[in-house]
Amino acid sequence: MVFWKRFFTSSDAVVPSVDAPFLGELLEVNNSSGLKQQILLSVERDLDLYELEELCDSVGWARRPLRKVKKALEFSFLIVSMWEVKGTRRRLIGFARATSDHAFNATIWDVVVHPDFQSQGLGKVLMRYVIRRLRSEDISNITLFADPQVIDFYRRLGFMLDPEGIKGMFWYPN
Ligand SMILES: CC(C)(COP(=O)(O)OP(=O)(O)OC[C@H]1O[C@@H](n2cnc3c(N)ncnc32)[C@H](O)[C@@H]1OP(=O)(O)O)[C@@H](O)C(=O)NCCC(=O)NCCS
């Protein structure tokens, strides 16, 4: 179960100082053993690429060149990271980002929760946070590409397959 604990600003100890006045939220969550854990959701953009790579490795994603990952993050509209917080230390346990035209449309990419933290509702928390942040920017059309095994995960969050018969189409180099 997740309890919304408080909003915080850049003055909080667990958050490095950056300019944005509103960086994220700290939650108290019961893990699968019923123990309380502190989870931080953040929109800070300055992530350690190696830590992010480790997280992607943990779910078996193919490695991507770090210089391209860096560029993808730089050009993303929204970056959300999720952290386990213990005292003043924190560990990256989830991630998602979105690209956007800044007006109408956004597409969510690279949604991941570390296997040690899956099936505790944190993927849902992460996605709801991404959607909330996009809606706060008045983005109304949110899309994503779902791997077949996670379609139901996204369905539960309100995403629809082929709304009004619209199909995603792809072009790949030969
Ligand atoms: C997909 C992923 C982000 C889900 O994170 P999670 O923290 O385990 O998800 P949650 O515990 O918040 O689950 C939320 C709901 O979705 C359901 N769900 C979770 N994973 C699911 C899956 N693979 N298929 C169907 N339903 C799923 C849960 O049962 C839960 O249902 P409920 O609301 O009725 O209780 C996580 O499993 C992951 O990182 N997977 C590997 C990377 C990946 O495949 N990313 C998506 C790429 S498109």
The ligand as an ORCA input file, in Angstrom:
! r2SCAN-3c Opt
* xyz 0 1
  C       6.155     -3.649    -16.427
  C       6.688     -3.188    -15.080
  C       7.166     -1.727    -15.191
  C       5.565     -3.275    -14.039
  O       6.057     -2.803    -12.801
  P       5.523     -3.398    -11.419
  O       6.057     -2.522    -10.345
  O       5.838     -4.840    -11.308
  O       3.952     -3.224    -11.594
  P       2.871     -3.036    -10.440
  O       3.241     -3.874     -9.268
  O       2.678     -1.581    -10.182
  O       1.577     -3.601    -11.137
  C       0.457     -2.799    -11.420
  C      -0.661     -3.670    -11.940
  O      -0.268     -4.226    -13.194
  C      -0.232     -5.653    -13.116
  N       0.972     -6.076    -13.850
  C       2.248     -5.835    -13.550
  N       3.058     -6.380    -14.465
  C       2.248     -6.977    -15.359
  C       2.475     -7.721    -16.525
  N       3.697     -7.966    -16.983
  N       1.385     -8.189    -17.210
  C       0.151     -7.946    -16.760
  N      -0.127     -7.252    -15.639
  C       0.904     -6.778    -14.961
  C      -0.148     -5.999    -11.641
  O      -0.705     -7.246    -11.384
  C      -0.952     -4.873    -11.031
  O      -2.334     -5.135    -11.139
  P      -3.398     -4.545    -10.071
  O      -3.408     -3.056    -10.263
  O      -4.675     -5.189    -10.451
  O      -2.879     -4.929     -8.736
  C       7.858     -4.079    -14.570
  O       7.392     -5.409    -14.521
  C       9.104     -4.018    -15.442
  O       9.954     -3.145    -15.250
  N       9.232     -4.960    -16.378
  C      10.434     -5.068    -17.213
  C      10.568     -3.909    -18.174
  C       9.381     -3.803    -19.103
  O       8.897     -4.793    -19.655
  N       8.914     -2.551    -19.285
  C       7.823     -2.247    -20.183
  C       8.332     -2.052    -21.577
  S       7.017     -1.668    -22.710
*
